[in-house]
């Protein structure tokens, strides 16, 4: 790496550019300019959890492989809000359940320009790190655990805490601009040796159209609050009270809707502009705290389920509010215009998006038609006309035949699949897929899943982010690892 001498000035987003004193054997000026323009073109921020408000975990960042270790930031291990999954499902007699409330297993990060930020459930603080060295620049302490990372917008950070407040901080200095608590009773309860609000902010914070959106919720027999605040002043645009909800896990937003997870309950959808409840998505048992919005026709949610030991991801139609696609034992996915990359059950696979979803939509339609025909037969009993009964039975037989054909066709949607022990996290960059596992993080080729790179990390790699030439890996031990290119 060429050493920059006195007189260097930072360029856009903290990139090193012009120097008044040149290092020895500098390359030709035109070559420097070309290399810098290429760096700016490929660099991309990760300003919110999951890269964007749809929580896509997809970025145009081009990480230069092979990556090398740059730094490791070590903090106290996370103190999770919930102890883990139930020991067993007594109703279905199933053990080994997947957790439906695993939203704070690691210190997930955001990164913009030359800084990295995260929230801590151990020391109740928001932390700022220098992206190049990992050195801590500042921290801001709240009165409760900060379970999800802040959201960055226009030089400000917005973070929620278990103390029931949302905080607006200066992203560079960590100074407080404002804080806000919903109009709930100021009640506290003990949790893991701390006192937290009965209305903790466990949805994280989402910023859209000049508004800061969040949910304050915990117990279904208490009201919950869905709030939108003005980003500049912290004054409420609305703060709507809802009954019988347990809002938790990252909020997801489209242009006009908010998708809200509830842990053991199915997710709900609300109107973004007003906070009005539009209804539940899916049905009882469709729990989990992780969702992503592919587009206005596909919302994917889950990872845990009441009556399935290995969990699953479910594809829902936001308009119809029903599950039409199921990915059994899946833990994570990333989606492009034509491909679904699916991680779970010890494999990473690439699926033909259109064909896979078309087949599953048809299966869903057939299931509804069969259920309707079976109900009609049952209602008719012995009173149905012979020709009506025969028609319904023929309809059921045809639907069963077609369902079997669709089930046989579905595996043909897999373009490639490779075994991998990395099952904890997945992101998609412009040039590779990255997956996190137990003590390791790996990269895979988009074309065929072939392994490209791997590195050791401390703990289970539950959080991945790619920004400005670096891969950031968060683990359950409290470690944050940064990997960069050879030119760093």
KOLMARBA-268375 format. One record per residue (C-alpha): residue number from 0; residue in three letters; x, y negated, z. Coordinates in nm, 2 decimals, decimal comma, m for minus. Layout:
BEGIN
   num   residuo        u        v        w
   NUM       ALA        X        Y        Z
...
END
This chain:
BEGIN
   num   residuo        u        v        w
     0       UNK     0,00     0,00     0,00
     1       UNK     0,14    m0,34    m0,09
     2       UNK     0,18    m0,56     0,21
     3       UNK     0,00    m0,90     0,19
     4       UNK     0,21    m1,18     0,32
     5       UNK     0,12    m1,53     0,47
     6       UNK    m0,12    m1,74     0,27
     7       UNK    m0,36    m1,45     0,18
     8       UNK    m0,72    m1,54     0,19
     9       UNK    m1,02    m1,30     0,21
    10       UNK    m1,24    m1,26    m0,10
    11       UNK    m1,60    m1,15    m0,13
    12       UNK    m1,72    m0,93     0,15
    13       UNK    m1,38    m0,93     0,32
    14       UNK    m1,19    m0,78     0,02
    15       UNK    m0,83    m0,89     0,00
    16       UNK    m0,77    m1,10    m0,31
    17       UNK    m0,55    m1,40    m0,38
    18       UNK    m0,21    m1,46    m0,21
    19       UNK     0,00    m1,78    m0,23
    20       UNK     0,31    m1,58    m0,14
    21       UNK     0,35    m1,27    m0,36
    22       UNK     0,49    m0,94    m0,25
    23       UNK     0,80    m0,81    m0,42
    24       UNK     0,74    m0,61    m0,74
    25       UNK     0,37    m0,72    m0,77
    26       UNK     0,19    m0,57    m1,06
    27       UNK     0,10    m0,79    m1,35
    28       UNK    m0,17    m1,05    m1,26
    29       UNK    m0,41    m0,91    m1,52
    30       UNK    m0,38    m0,56    m1,37
    31       UNK    m0,45    m0,70    m1,02
    32       UNK    m0,76    m0,87    m1,14
    33       UNK    m0,89    m0,55    m1,32
    34       UNK    m0,83    m0,34    m1,00
    35       UNK    m1,00    m0,60    m0,78
    36       UNK    m1,30    m0,63    m1,01
    37       UNK    m1,33    m0,25    m1,01
    38       UNK    m1,32    m0,24    m0,63
    39       UNK    m1,60    m0,50    m0,60
    40       UNK    m1,81    m0,32    m0,86
    41       UNK    m1,80     0,01    m0,68
    42       UNK    m1,82    m0,12    m0,32
    43       UNK    m2,16    m0,10    m0,16
    44       UNK    m2,28    m0,18     0,19
    45       UNK    m2,48     0,05     0,42
    46       UNK    m2,69    m0,22     0,60
    47       UNK    m2,95     0,00     0,76
    48       UNK    m2,99     0,36     0,88
    49       UNK    m3,01     0,58     0,57
    50       UNK    m2,88     0,30     0,35
    51       UNK    m3,22     0,14     0,27
    52       UNK    m3,57     0,10     0,41
    53       UNK    m3,68     0,42     0,23
    54       UNK    m3,41     0,60     0,43
    55       UNK    m3,30     0,77     0,11
    56       UNK    m2,94     0,84     0,22
    57       UNK    m2,85     0,77    m0,14
    58       UNK    m2,59     0,51    m0,24
    59       UNK    m2,41     0,40    m0,55
    60       UNK    m2,08     0,39    m0,36
    61       UNK    m1,79     0,57    m0,54
    62       UNK    m1,56     0,72    m0,28
    63       UNK    m1,21     0,81    m0,42
    64       UNK    m1,14     1,17    m0,35
    65       UNK    m0,94     1,31    m0,18
    66       UNK    m1,02     1,10     0,13
    67       UNK    m0,77     1,07     0,42
    68       UNK    m0,83     1,00     0,79
    69       UNK    m0,83     0,62     0,85
    70       UNK    m0,93     0,60     1,22
    71       UNK    m1,14     0,75     1,49
    72       UNK    m1,35     0,56     1,75
    73       UNK    m1,42     0,76     2,06
    74       UNK    m1,71     0,67     2,30
    75       UNK    m1,90     0,85     2,57
    76       UNK    m2,13     1,13     2,43
    77       UNK    m2,49     1,02     2,35
    78       UNK    m2,75     1,07     2,62
    79       UNK    m3,04     1,19     2,41
    80       UNK    m3,40     1,08     2,48
    81       UNK    m3,53     1,44     2,49
    82       UNK    m3,35     1,76     2,61
    83       UNK    m3,41     1,95     2,28
    84       UNK    m3,67     2,19     2,14
    85       UNK    m3,91     2,39     2,36
    86       UNK    m3,78     2,72     2,47
    87       UNK    m4,06     2,90     2,28
    88       UNK    m4,40     2,86     2,11
    89       UNK    m4,64     3,04     2,35
    90       UNK    m4,93     3,01     2,11
    91       UNK    m4,75     3,17     1,82
    92       UNK    m4,50     3,38     2,03
    93       UNK    m4,20     3,23     1,84
    94       UNK    m3,86     3,16     1,99
    95       UNK    m3,56     2,96     1,86
    96       UNK    m3,77     2,66     1,76
    97       UNK    m3,62     2,36     1,57
    98       UNK    m3,63     2,03     1,75
    99       UNK    m3,89     1,78     1,64
   100       UNK    m3,74     1,48     1,84
   101       UNK    m3,37     1,48     1,74
   102       UNK    m3,34     1,12     1,63
   103       UNK    m3,04     1,02     1,86
   104       UNK    m2,79     1,32     1,85
   105       UNK    m2,51     1,09     1,74
   106       UNK    m2,42     0,72     1,71
   107       UNK    m2,54     0,66     1,36
   108       UNK    m2,37     0,36     1,20
   109       UNK    m2,44     0,08     0,96
   110       UNK    m2,16    m0,10     0,77
   111       UNK    m2,15    m0,43     0,58
   112       UNK    m1,83    m0,58     0,44
   113       UNK    m1,55    m0,54     0,69
   114       UNK    m1,76    m0,44     0,99
   115       UNK    m1,93    m0,13     1,13
   116       UNK    m2,20    m0,14     1,40
   117       UNK    m2,37     0,12     1,62
   118       UNK    m2,60     0,14     1,92
   119       UNK    m2,52     0,34     2,23
   120       UNK    m2,75     0,55     2,44
   121       UNK    m2,47     0,60     2,69
   122       UNK    m2,37     0,24     2,78
   123       UNK    m2,69     0,07     2,66
   124       UNK    m2,51    m0,15     2,41
   125       UNK    m2,47    m0,26     2,05
   126       UNK    m2,11    m0,23     1,93
   127       UNK    m1,92    m0,39     1,65
   128       UNK    m1,60    m0,23     1,50
   129       UNK    m1,35    m0,36     1,25
   130       UNK    m1,41    m0,14     0,94
   131       UNK    m1,04    m0,12     0,85
   132       UNK    m0,89    m0,03     1,19
   133       UNK    m1,18     0,09     1,41
   134       UNK    m1,09    m0,16     1,67
   135       UNK    m1,39    m0,28     1,88
   136       UNK    m1,46    m0,65     1,82
   137       UNK    m1,75    m0,70     2,05
   138       UNK    m2,04    m0,54     2,24
   139       UNK    m2,37    m0,66     2,36
   140       UNK    m2,54    m0,49     2,65
   141       UNK    m2,92    m0,45     2,69
   142       UNK    m3,11    m0,31     2,99
   143       UNK    m3,17     0,03     2,84
   144       UNK    m3,03     0,29     2,59
   145       UNK    m3,00     0,18     2,23
   146       UNK    m3,09     0,50     2,04
   147       UNK    m3,07     0,40     1,68
   148       UNK    m2,84     0,16     1,49
   149       UNK    m2,93    m0,20     1,43
   150       UNK    m3,05    m0,33     1,10
   151       UNK    m2,84    m0,59     0,92
   152       UNK    m3,00    m0,88     0,73
   153       UNK    m2,84    m1,21     0,63
   154       UNK    m2,57    m1,21     0,89
   155       UNK    m2,79    m1,10     1,18
   156       UNK    m2,85    m0,77     1,36
   157       UNK    m3,18    m0,65     1,49
   158       UNK    m3,18    m0,37     1,74
   159       UNK    m3,44    m0,20     1,97
   160       UNK    m3,38    m0,07     2,32
   161       UNK    m3,54     0,16     2,57
   162       UNK    m3,58    m0,15     2,79
   163       UNK    m3,88    m0,23     2,56
   164       UNK    m3,72    m0,53     2,39
   165       UNK    m3,60    m0,60     2,04
   166       UNK    m3,28    m0,82     2,01
   167       UNK    m3,16    m1,05     1,73
   168       UNK    m2,78    m1,09     1,74
   169       UNK    m2,52    m1,27     1,54
   170       UNK    m2,36    m1,00     1,34
   171       UNK    m2,01    m1,16     1,35
   172       UNK    m1,99    m1,27     1,72
   173       UNK    m2,26    m1,06     1,90
   174       UNK    m2,42    m1,37     2,05
   175       UNK    m2,80    m1,35     2,12
   176       UNK    m3,04    m1,55     1,90
   177       UNK    m3,36    m1,42     2,06
   178       UNK    m3,53    m1,12     2,21
   179       UNK    m3,89    m1,01     2,23
   180       UNK    m4,10    m0,77     2,43
   181       UNK    m4,46    m0,67     2,34
   182       UNK    m4,74    m0,79     2,57
   183       UNK    m4,74    m0,46     2,76
   184       UNK    m4,73    m0,43     3,14
   185       UNK    m4,37    m0,46     3,27
   186       UNK    m4,35    m0,11     3,41
   187       UNK    m4,04     0,11     3,44
   188       UNK    m3,99     0,48     3,48
   189       UNK    m3,68     0,69     3,56
   190       UNK    m3,50     0,88     3,28
   191       UNK    m3,16     1,05     3,30
   192       UNK    m3,06     0,84     3,60
   193       UNK    m3,17     0,51     3,44
   194       UNK    m3,48     0,30     3,44
   195       UNK    m3,65     0,25     3,11
   196       UNK    m3,96     0,08     2,99
   197       UNK    m4,29     0,27     2,96
   198       UNK    m4,29     0,12     2,61
   199       UNK    m3,93     0,19     2,48
   200       UNK    m3,84     0,09     2,12
   201       UNK    m3,75     0,43     1,98
   202       UNK    m3,85     0,36     1,62
   203       UNK    m3,54     0,15     1,55
   204       UNK    m3,60    m0,17     1,37
   205       UNK    m3,68    m0,23     1,01
   206       UNK    m3,65    m0,57     0,83
   207       UNK    m3,87    m0,65     0,53
   208       UNK    m4,00    m0,97     0,37
   209       UNK    m3,87    m1,19     0,65
   210       UNK    m4,02    m0,97     0,92
   211       UNK    m3,87    m0,75     1,19
   212       UNK    m4,09    m0,44     1,23
   213       UNK    m4,08    m0,19     1,52
   214       UNK    m4,30     0,03     1,74
   215       UNK    m4,30     0,04     2,12
   216       UNK    m4,44     0,37     2,24
   217       UNK    m4,39     0,67     2,46
   218       UNK    m4,69     0,83     2,62
   219       UNK    m5,01     0,92     2,42
   220       UNK    m5,24     0,82     2,71
   221       UNK    m5,09     0,47     2,71
   222       UNK    m5,14     0,22     2,42
   223       UNK    m4,86     0,18     2,17
   224       UNK    m4,76    m0,15     2,00
   225       UNK    m4,67    m0,19     1,64
   226       UNK    m4,52    m0,54     1,59
   227       UNK    m4,39    m0,76     1,32
   228       UNK    m4,18    m1,06     1,42
   229       UNK    m4,04    m1,36     1,23
   230       UNK    m3,67    m1,29     1,16
   231       UNK    m3,57    m1,64     1,24
   232       UNK    m3,76    m1,72     1,55
   233       UNK    m3,86    m1,39     1,70
   234       UNK    m4,22    m1,51     1,72
   235       UNK    m4,49    m1,24     1,65
   236       UNK    m4,66    m1,23     1,31
   237       UNK    m4,87    m0,95     1,46
   238       UNK    m4,85    m0,71     1,75
   239       UNK    m5,12    m0,45     1,71
   240       UNK    m5,23    m0,22     1,99
   241       UNK    m5,29     0,15     1,89
   242       UNK    m5,42     0,43     2,10
   243       UNK    m5,30     0,80     2,14
   244       UNK    m4,97     0,76     1,94
   245       UNK    m4,61     0,85     2,02
   246       UNK    m4,41     0,64     1,77
   247       UNK    m4,05     0,76     1,76
   248       UNK    m3,78     0,81     1,50
   249       UNK    m3,68     0,57     1,22
   250       UNK    m3,95     0,37     1,05
   251       UNK    m3,98     0,41     0,67
   252       UNK    m4,13     0,14     0,44
   253       UNK    m4,26     0,11     0,09
   254       UNK    m4,36    m0,23    m0,05
   255       UNK    m4,69    m0,23     0,14
   256       UNK    m4,69     0,06     0,39
   257       UNK    m4,51     0,18     0,70
   258       UNK    m4,45     0,55     0,76
   259       UNK    m4,42     0,63     1,13
   260       UNK    m4,30     0,96     1,29
   261       UNK    m4,44     1,09     1,62
   262       UNK    m4,22     1,38     1,72
   263       UNK    m4,46     1,67     1,80
   264       UNK    m4,75     1,50     1,62
   265       UNK    m4,79     1,45     1,25
   266       UNK    m4,67     1,11     1,11
   267       UNK    m4,90     0,82     1,05
   268       UNK    m4,92     0,55     0,79
   269       UNK    m5,00     0,18     0,86
   270       UNK    m5,04    m0,13     0,65
   271       UNK    m4,71    m0,32     0,65
   272       UNK    m4,86    m0,67     0,63
   273       UNK    m5,11    m0,62     0,91
   274       UNK    m5,01    m0,31     1,12
   275       UNK    m5,36    m0,17     1,06
   276       UNK    m5,37     0,21     1,10
   277       UNK    m5,45     0,39     0,77
   278       UNK    m5,45     0,74     0,91
   279       UNK    m5,24     1,05     0,97
   280       UNK    m5,03     1,23     0,71
   281       UNK    m5,05     1,61     0,69
   282       UNK    m5,21     1,80     0,97
   283       UNK    m5,15     1,93     1,32
   284       UNK    m4,81     2,10     1,35
   285       UNK    m4,65     1,87     1,09
   286       UNK    m4,41     1,72     1,34
   287       UNK    m4,07     1,58     1,32
   288       UNK    m3,89     1,24     1,35
   289       UNK    m3,71     1,22     1,01
   290       UNK    m3,88     1,10     0,70
   291       UNK    m3,78     0,95     0,36
   292       UNK    m3,98     0,79     0,09
   293       UNK    m3,86     0,90    m0,26
   294       UNK    m4,12     0,68    m0,44
   295       UNK    m4,48     0,59    m0,40
   296       UNK    m4,58     0,95    m0,50
   297       UNK    m4,36     1,14    m0,26
   298       UNK    m4,29     1,10     0,11
   299       UNK    m4,08     1,38     0,27
   300       UNK    m4,10     1,45     0,64
   301       UNK    m4,02     1,71     0,90
   302       UNK    m3,72     1,93     1,00
   303       UNK    m3,92     2,07     1,29
   304       UNK    m4,26     2,23     1,31
   305       UNK    m4,48     2,36     1,59
   306       UNK    m4,52     2,71     1,46
   307       UNK    m4,20     2,78     1,26
   308       UNK    m3,87     2,86     1,43
   309       UNK    m3,64     2,74     1,16
   310       UNK    m3,83     2,42     1,07
   311       UNK    m3,90     2,28     0,73
   312       UNK    m3,94     1,97     0,52
   313       UNK    m4,27     1,88     0,37
   314       UNK    m4,36     1,67     0,07
   315       UNK    m4,66     1,46     0,11
   316       UNK    m4,86     1,24    m0,13
   317       UNK    m4,88     0,90     0,05
   318       UNK    m5,21     0,82    m0,12
   319       UNK    m5,38     1,15    m0,06
   320       UNK    m5,21     1,19     0,28
   321       UNK    m5,18     1,57     0,23
   322       UNK    m4,89     1,81     0,22
   323       UNK    m4,84     1,95    m0,13
   324       UNK    m4,48     2,07    m0,12
   325       UNK    m4,29     2,28     0,14
   326       UNK    m3,92     2,35     0,17
   327       UNK    m3,89     2,62     0,43
   328       UNK    m3,58     2,62     0,66
   329       UNK    m3,46     2,30     0,49
   330       UNK    m3,29     2,04     0,70
   331       UNK    m3,20     1,75     0,47
   332       UNK    m3,25     1,64     0,11
   333       UNK    m3,15     1,37    m0,13
   334       UNK    m3,33     1,29    m0,45
   335       UNK    m3,25     1,14    m0,78
   336       UNK    m3,47     1,07    m1,08
   337       UNK    m3,44     1,43    m1,20
   338       UNK    m3,28     1,64    m0,91
   339       UNK    m3,36     1,73    m0,56
   340       UNK    m3,05     1,82    m0,36
   341       UNK    m3,16     2,04    m0,07
   342       UNK    m2,96     2,15     0,24
   343       UNK    m3,07     2,43     0,47
   344       UNK    m3,06     2,80     0,55
   345       UNK    m2,68     2,81     0,50
   346       UNK    m2,70     2,67     0,14
   347       UNK    m2,67     2,35    m0,06
   348       UNK    m2,89     2,36    m0,38
   349       UNK    m2,99     2,14    m0,67
   350       UNK    m3,35     2,18    m0,79
   351       UNK    m3,52     2,05    m1,10
   352       UNK    m3,73     1,78    m0,94
   353       UNK    m4,01     1,75    m1,19
   354       UNK    m4,06     2,13    m1,24
   355       UNK    m4,03     2,20    m0,87
   356       UNK    m4,29     1,94    m0,77
   357       UNK    m4,52     2,02    m1,06
   358       UNK    m4,53     2,39    m0,96
   359       UNK    m4,59     2,30    m0,59
   360       UNK    m4,86     2,05    m0,68
   361       UNK    m5,04     2,32    m0,88
   362       UNK    m5,00     2,57    m0,59
   363       UNK    m5,16     2,31    m0,36
   364       UNK    m5,45     2,26    m0,59
   365       UNK    m5,50     2,64    m0,62
   366       UNK    m5,50     2,68    m0,24
   367       UNK    m5,77     2,42    m0,20
   368       UNK    m5,98     2,58    m0,48
   369       UNK    m5,94     2,92    m0,32
   370       UNK    m6,04     2,79     0,02
   371       UNK    m6,35     2,62    m0,13
   372       UNK    m6,45     2,94    m0,31
   373       UNK    m6,40     3,16     0,00
   374       UNK    m6,61     2,92     0,21
   375       UNK    m6,89     2,92    m0,05
   376       UNK    m6,89     3,30    m0,05
   377       UNK    m6,90     3,31     0,32
   378       UNK    m7,19     3,06     0,33
   379       UNK    m7,38     3,26     0,07
   380       UNK    m7,35     3,58     0,27
   381       UNK    m7,60     3,84     0,13
   382       UNK    m7,82     3,58    m0,02
   383       UNK    m7,61     3,48    m0,32
   384       UNK    m7,72     3,56    m0,67
   385       UNK    m7,51     3,84    m0,82
   386       UNK    m7,39     3,62    m1,11
   387       UNK    m7,28     3,35    m0,86
   388       UNK    m7,10     3,59    m0,64
   389       UNK    m6,93     3,75    m0,94
   390       UNK    m6,82     3,41    m1,07
   391       UNK    m6,67     3,31    m0,73
   392       UNK    m6,49     3,65    m0,70
   393       UNK    m6,35     3,61    m1,06
   394       UNK    m6,24     3,25    m0,97
   395       UNK    m6,06     3,39    m0,66
   396       UNK    m5,89     3,66    m0,86
   397       UNK    m5,77     3,42    m1,13
   398       UNK    m5,64     3,18    m0,86
   399       UNK    m5,45     3,47    m0,69
   400       UNK    m5,29     3,57    m1,02
   401       UNK    m5,18     3,22    m1,10
   402       UNK    m5,05     3,17    m0,75
   403       UNK    m4,83     3,47    m0,78
   404       UNK    m4,70     3,35    m1,12
   405       UNK    m4,62     3,01    m0,97
   406       UNK    m4,44     3,17    m0,67
   407       UNK    m4,23     3,38    m0,91
   408       UNK    m4,15     3,07    m1,12
   409       UNK    m4,04     2,85    m0,83
   410       UNK    m3,69     3,00    m0,78
   411       UNK    m3,62     2,92    m1,15
   412       UNK    m3,62     2,55    m1,05
   413       UNK    m3,28     2,60    m0,88
   414       UNK    m3,00     2,47    m1,11
   415       UNK    m2,73     2,58    m0,87
   416       UNK    m2,67     2,67    m0,51
   417       UNK    m2,36     2,73    m0,30
   418       UNK    m2,32     2,86     0,05
   419       UNK    m2,21     2,61     0,32
   420       UNK    m2,19     2,60     0,69
   421       UNK    m2,24     2,22     0,69
   422       UNK    m2,60     2,19     0,78
   423       UNK    m2,63     1,88     1,00
   424       UNK    m2,64     1,59     0,76
   425       UNK    m2,64     1,51     0,39
   426       UNK    m2,58     1,19     0,18
   427       UNK    m2,55     1,14    m0,20
   428       UNK    m2,30     0,90    m0,35
   429       UNK    m2,24     0,81    m0,71
   430       UNK    m1,98     1,09    m0,75
   431       UNK    m2,03     1,35    m0,48
   432       UNK    m2,26     1,50    m0,21
   433       UNK    m2,12     1,49     0,14
   434       UNK    m2,25     1,73     0,41
   435       UNK    m2,17     1,74     0,78
   436       UNK    m2,13     2,06     0,99
   437       UNK    m1,97     2,19     1,31
   438       UNK    m1,63     2,03     1,33
   439       UNK    m1,61     1,96     0,96
   440       UNK    m1,74     1,73     0,68
   441       UNK    m1,73     1,84     0,31
   442       UNK    m1,78     1,70    m0,03
   443       UNK    m1,94     1,89    m0,32
   444       UNK    m1,96     1,82    m0,70
   445       UNK    m2,30     1,70    m0,83
   446       UNK    m2,28     1,91    m1,14
   447       UNK    m2,24     2,25    m0,99
   448       UNK    m2,19     2,22    m0,61
   449       UNK    m1,82     2,32    m0,63
   450       UNK    m1,62     2,21    m0,32
   451       UNK    m1,42     1,89    m0,37
   452       UNK    m1,28     1,80    m0,03
   453       UNK    m1,32     1,87     0,34
   454       UNK    m1,18     1,74     0,67
   455       UNK    m1,20     1,82     1,04
   456       UNK    m1,41     1,60     1,28
   457       UNK    m1,47     1,62     1,65
   458       UNK    m1,81     1,78     1,71
   459       UNK    m2,12     1,83     1,51
   460       UNK    m2,14     1,58     1,22
   461       UNK    m2,50     1,45     1,24
   462       UNK    m2,45     1,11     1,09
   463       UNK    m2,29     1,02     0,75
   464       UNK    m2,26     0,68     0,58
   465       UNK    m2,06     0,56     0,28
   466       UNK    m1,97     0,20     0,24
   467       UNK    m1,69    m0,01     0,09
   468       UNK    m1,46     0,27     0,01
   469       UNK    m1,50     0,46     0,34
   470       UNK    m1,69     0,76     0,46
   471       UNK    m1,81     0,72     0,82
   472       UNK    m1,90     1,03     1,02
   473       UNK    m2,08     1,03     1,36
   474       UNK    m2,08     1,33     1,58
   475       UNK    m2,26     1,45     1,90
   476       UNK    m1,94     1,40     2,10
   477       UNK    m1,96     1,02     2,06
   478       UNK    m1,69     1,01     1,80
   479       UNK    m1,70     0,80     1,48
   480       UNK    m1,45     0,91     1,22
   481       UNK    m1,36     0,69     0,92
   482       UNK    m1,21     0,84     0,60
   483       UNK    m1,07     0,62     0,32
   484       UNK    m0,90     0,65    m0,02
   485       UNK    m0,52     0,66    m0,07
   486       UNK    m0,51     0,29    m0,15
   487       UNK    m0,65     0,19     0,19
END
